[in-house]
Amino acid sequence: MKKNRTKTLKQNLPLLLMALPGAAWLIIFFYIPVFGNVVAFKDFHLSPNGFLDSLRTSPWVGWNNFKFLFSSSDAFIITRNTVLYNVTFIILNLLLAVTIAVVLSELRSKRMIKIYQTSMLLPYFLSWIIISYFLYAFLSPEQGLFNAIITKGGGEAIDWYTTSKYWPYILIFMGVWKGIGYNSIIYFASIMGIDPTYYEAAEVDGANKWQQIRHVTIPQLVPLITILTILAVGNIFKADFGLFFQLPKNSGALYNVTAVLDTYVYNGLTSTGDLGMAAAAGLYQSVVGCILLVGTNLIVRRFDKGSALF
Amino acid sequence: MRKKKKVESVNVKGFGKKSNIFFNILIALVAFSCVFPFLFVIVISLTSEQSLVHNGYQLIPQEWSLDGYRYLYTMKDKLLQALFITVFVTIFGTLVNVTFTSTYAYAISRPTFKYRRFFTLFALVTMLFSAGMVPSYIVMTNMLHLKDTIWALILPMALSPFNIIVMRTFFRRSVPDAIIESAKIDGAGELRTFIQIVLPLAVPGIATISLFAALAYWNDWFNALLYIQSDNLVPLQYLLMKIQNNIDYMTKNAAMSAALSGVGGSIPKEATRMAMVVISTLPIAASYPFFQRYFVSGLTIGGVKE
């Protein structure tokens, strides 16, 4: 028996060794931090003697960090912002990406399709820092293009970076804008894979372009749409940190509409220094996110096993 | 009643002539909106400071000038240092990432590997649950003591569980078992089979994940924001972030007098900032059209199931 086990181990040793670096990374950078979430239940202070000592010397406080988090108005605002922005992104991204992919697939010139796609992908490849400079070129209170246009038209210049009412639209626009090329290319690739005989058959039956799109293209995209939407719904508690942190330049006047879970955790970590509190907010985000992902997947499985993620 | 159509002569895919023009214009507008800000920033970087102060950012500036770039040149030490950090982190990080990711993916793609299910789940769990920023920060700083080292820019992104799944799928699809078995019969060990037989067959997949990794490293500012304090470890993106609100961050250590004499008395702050944005965007903007096809093929081979 024991000999058998050593034999299996020996046989699998080379592959085991190949998986080892990755597994070590997963332990250090994923599994240990996952268990490190216990700091959410502590009044945590860093000790110079290392992680274990910090854990040992920080007193347990039970659910206090969570109680404090949820008794402030912050918890509501950041949850509302995160969820509402993400719901908007899911809907807009889906509609626009599918529309653009369908339109692209029907254009006649292959060369133009390539040019359009390449142009639309540019923002996806740039960091939010670069994009925030782009945005600043338009929104800068003194030099920005928008204020120049507004004042030329006789209007009053707007101090964009302190006026919160515009930011939901700005953030949504920028989020959709950055991802549009990437999102549409996934659907486009899928449309290119549709068997052309479907369209020939539809043509023979006298279907016009709109009917072909409606009854051939869209139904063929449904599995992909489902998978991507499950993923997005599962990530509804996760905000794109760069979008909400870089574009508003972490401006305090805008927190009401720009603060999301991720920026809240970051600000808690860096400025307030209350690690236990910040960790509590982070754990709340991870746990709800996990439940949402598993939950949506379960629901989809019930209806259509093939479309489920796992 | 309905006119009979000659099916063979109809282009089944594609709009009619009129709608083709309409949709071309529509998509062209969207596509243009995606490159327009970059072009605008290039124009701003080429505008004279005088013109920027008086007229703001203009699409067609009153006065063109290269002062922004000239001034950048005077701070080249700092810029080159940041560029060096970024390039080093990108190259070294991508190498580590691709090595870790592809060896792990290969192991779990082999049906003969007994612990394949365990290691697959071990990686997949990361997609369900996130460890969180705070515990990761504590582990990095308090346990590994890597704060303010170059490792803080490399290690947190040295493996991507998503890419493991992409590569696993890729190995299964593009490397037939028979080839691996025959290599084994010829006496090659697992590692040798992997390097000499499997990797050459998996080049498109490797190219894809290298691309994902390189892009992530090049564009990363988050790890620098969390962990980096020393000026000489600041990568390009983080340098840009620092000068966004405070251009003095750049001028502090630069040779002021040389700079001042070079551009006639005043520092072209706005143009310099935008010139730096252009310089750090150019490598990506110039190269991504060429690697785009790997990127697209990578998107379509992923897929968790199988």
Interface residues (C-beta under 8 A of the other chain):
Chain A: T8 Q11 N12 P14 L15 L16 L17 M18 A19 P21 G22 A23 W25 L26 I28 F29 F30 I32 P33 V34 F35 G36 N37 V39 A40 F44 L46 S47 G50 F51 S54 I100 V103 L104 S105 E106 L107 R108 S109 M112 I115 Y116 Q117 T118 S119 M120 L121 L122 P123 F125 L126 S127 W128 I129 I130 I131 S132 Y133 F134 L135 Y136 A137 F138 S140 E142 Q143 G144 L145 N147 A148 W177 I180 G181 I185 I186 A189 S190 P196 Y199 E200 E203 V204 G206 K209 K238 F241 G242 Q246 K249 D262 V265 Y266 G268 L269 T270 L275 A278 A279 G282 L283 Q285 S286 G289 C290 L293 V294 L309 F310
Chain B: R2 K5 V7 V10 N11 V12 K13 G14 F15 G16 S19 N20 F23 N24 L26 I27 A28 V30 A31 F32 S33 C34 V35 P37 F38 F40 V41 I44 L52 N55 G56 Y57 Q58 L59 T99 F100 T101 T103 Y104 Y106 A107 I108 R110 T112 F113 K114 Y115 F119 F122 A123 L124 V125 T126 L128 F129 S130 A131 G132 M133 V134 P135 S136 Y137 I138 V139 T141 N142 M143 L144 H145 L155 P156 A158 L159 P161 I164 G189 E190 L191 F194 L215 N219 D220 W221 F222 L226 Q237 L240 M241 Q244 N245 E270 R273 M274 V277 S280 T281 I284 A285 Y288 P289 Q292 F295 V296 L299 T300 V304 K305
